[in-house]
Amino acid sequence: MKLPDKTCPIEEAIARIPDGATVMVGGFGVPGTPFTLIRELVRQGQRGLTVIKNDANERGLGIDHLLANGQVARLITTHIGLNPRAIAMLNAEEVEVEFNAQGILAERVRAGGAGLAAILTDIGLDTELAQGKQQIEIGGKTKLVETALRADVALIHADRSDVFGNLAYVATARNFNPLMAMAADLVIAEAETVLPLGGLTPDAVHTPGPFVDHVVGLAALSEEYAVVRR
Amino acid sequence: MVARAAREIVPGMVVNLGIGLPTQVVDHLPADFPVCLHTENGLSGIGPTLQPGAADRNLIDAGGAYVSTVPGSAFFDSAVSFALVRSGRLDLTMLGAFEVAATGDLANWKIPGRFSPGAGGGIELAQKARRVVVLTSHTDRAGNPKLKAACSLPLTARGCVARVFTDMAVIDVGPGGFVLRELAEGVSLSEVTEATAAPLACPDADIARF
């Protein structure tokens, strides 16, 4: 038996994203952000997107291009403080922003990936993040119902992939990537190195290949991946 | 005040230092001090901060600073990172603040209509760390007190703050409100009382200086 080859030209993979899609994007700051996949999404120009990402990157980086290009209708995120454009668009109501507690966003995505409907938590009960959310009593204590998140598409950045889509991440570039790679109907992973089958030992795999639909190899890394000089 | 706050860290602790002033606390810890620093984006065992020329592009802290590892560091995903926080494994967090109330309420994520960066991991850190302390300037840029009877901004968490380190004082949040513990060199009791918009108890006749 041989595992199938999922390598795919980037244009073809990104062309599967329709207007109005919900798109999860891995990354926390620069590390783990799939800059090359995002650039292709900007080039193709799909509009009305709901983007789920921890942060809004910084000006001139990553999903800032999607915001600048007017492709994002809604942003589900935890912190946008490093992107003045995102703050300005929020203030001007040019993009709808839903803030989540960071670990709760992670758990909502993980629940979506695990086929669960929601999680129950006391996080944010005393804050405006609780507004409009269902509350239930568990063991005499009030908990918030935080619904699971799934997306039409997840855009993932991996350090290494094999052609089947087994993925491995490095350092703090892991962050939301392995969670989002489980939580979308279509999972597109870019990888800095694409290895033949067997190139990743089974113990070295962070995201198992069955979760991944397309693997895009990165021939070169753009400036966006580099150390940010602020 | 940052140096004073660093003395809050006890050997053996797991500690999360929030974005801004708290991050600078690490510069005041001796190199061989036994502590495990955690950052929300997926690292336990943070090493020294690196200049851009020496940085690893994949290794940052939650504030985006380029950091390093130490022998014994571990990387993990965002769900694991907050499992560590919510399950009570974090002994101490040091956070920044827009406002702290005399009840220990903390506001540090939203100034409606003006600056709404989002709470990031702040809500979970404030709600679940075993001890929450705040490092902040005593007043905002316009000179308005940040320590108040009640927060006017949207809350991060209720009743979470145990102690506040400012450029003027070290202040505990007790059952009855703010309690002055120490004064910065050159700051008088009347100056700190003036700059605090809530009653400030002063039980010690001879206030320690830092």
Chai-1 contact restraints between the chains, C-beta under 6 A:
chainA,res_idxA,chainB,res_idxB,connection_type,confidence,min_distance_angstrom,max_distance_angstrom,comment,restraint_id
A,F28,B,N41,contact,1.0,0.0,6.0,A-B,restraint_1
A,G29,B,I60,contact,1.0,0.0,6.0,A-B,restraint_2
A,G29,B,G64,contact,1.0,0.0,6.0,A-B,restraint_3
A,P31,B,N58,contact,1.0,0.0,6.0,A-B,restraint_4
A,P31,B,I60,contact,1.0,0.0,6.0,A-B,restraint_5
A,T78,B,G118,contact,1.0,0.0,6.0,A-B,restraint_6
A,T78,B,G120,contact,1.0,0.0,6.0,A-B,restraint_7
A,H79,B,P117,contact,1.0,0.0,6.0,A-B,restraint_8
A,H79,B,G118,contact,1.0,0.0,6.0,A-B,restraint_9
A,H79,B,G120,contact,1.0,0.0,6.0,A-B,restraint_10
A,I80,B,P117,contact,1.0,0.0,6.0,A-B,restraint_11
A,I80,B,G118,contact,1.0,0.0,6.0,A-B,restraint_12
A,G81,B,P117,contact,1.0,0.0,6.0,A-B,restraint_13
A,F99,B,G118,contact,1.0,0.0,6.0,A-B,restraint_14
A,A101,B,I123,contact,1.0,0.0,6.0,A-B,restraint_15
A,A101,B,E124,contact,1.0,0.0,6.0,A-B,restraint_16
A,Q102,B,E40,contact,1.0,0.0,6.0,A-B,restraint_17
A,Q102,B,G120,contact,1.0,0.0,6.0,A-B,restraint_18
A,Q102,B,G121,contact,1.0,0.0,6.0,A-B,restraint_19
A,G103,B,F82,contact,1.0,0.0,6.0,A-B,restraint_20
A,G103,B,E124,contact,1.0,0.0,6.0,A-B,restraint_21
A,A106,B,S78,contact,1.0,0.0,6.0,A-B,restraint_22
A,A106,B,A79,contact,1.0,0.0,6.0,A-B,restraint_23
A,A106,B,F82,contact,1.0,0.0,6.0,A-B,restraint_24
A,R110,B,A79,contact,1.0,0.0,6.0,A-B,restraint_25
A,I123,B,I123,contact,1.0,0.0,6.0,A-B,restraint_26
A,I123,B,E124,contact,1.0,0.0,6.0,A-B,restraint_27
A,G124,B,I123,contact,1.0,0.0,6.0,A-B,restraint_28
A,D126,B,L155,contact,1.0,0.0,6.0,A-B,restraint_29
A,D126,B,R158,contact,1.0,0.0,6.0,A-B,restraint_30
A,T127,B,L155,contact,1.0,0.0,6.0,A-B,restraint_31
A,E128,B,P154,contact,1.0,0.0,6.0,A-B,restraint_32
A,V170,B,N58,contact,1.0,0.0,6.0,A-B,restraint_33
A,A171,B,N58,contact,1.0,0.0,6.0,A-B,restraint_34
A,A171,B,L59,contact,1.0,0.0,6.0,A-B,restraint_35
A,A171,B,F75,contact,1.0,0.0,6.0,A-B,restraint_36
A,T172,B,N41,contact,1.0,0.0,6.0,A-B,restraint_37
A,T172,B,G42,contact,1.0,0.0,6.0,A-B,restraint_38
A,T172,B,L43,contact,1.0,0.0,6.0,A-B,restraint_39
A,T172,B,L59,contact,1.0,0.0,6.0,A-B,restraint_40
A,T172,B,I60,contact,1.0,0.0,6.0,A-B,restraint_41
A,A173,B,N58,contact,1.0,0.0,6.0,A-B,restraint_42
A,R174,B,G42,contact,1.0,0.0,6.0,A-B,restraint_43
A,R174,B,F75,contact,1.0,0.0,6.0,A-B,restraint_44
A,R174,B,D77,contact,1.0,0.0,6.0,A-B,restraint_45
A,N175,B,N41,contact,1.0,0.0,6.0,A-B,restraint_46
A,N175,B,G42,contact,1.0,0.0,6.0,A-B,restraint_47
A,N175,B,S78,contact,1.0,0.0,6.0,A-B,restraint_48
A,F176,B,S78,contact,1.0,0.0,6.0,A-B,restraint_49
A,P178,B,D77,contact,1.0,0.0,6.0,A-B,restraint_50
A,L179,B,A79,contact,1.0,0.0,6.0,A-B,restraint_51
A,A226,B,R57,contact,1.0,0.0,6.0,A-B,restraint_52
A,V227,B,P52,contact,1.0,0.0,6.0,A-B,restraint_53
A,V227,B,A55,contact,1.0,0.0,6.0,A-B,restraint_54
A,V227,B,R57,contact,1.0,0.0,6.0,A-B,restraint_55
A,R229,B,P52,contact,1.0,0.0,6.0,A-B,restraint_56
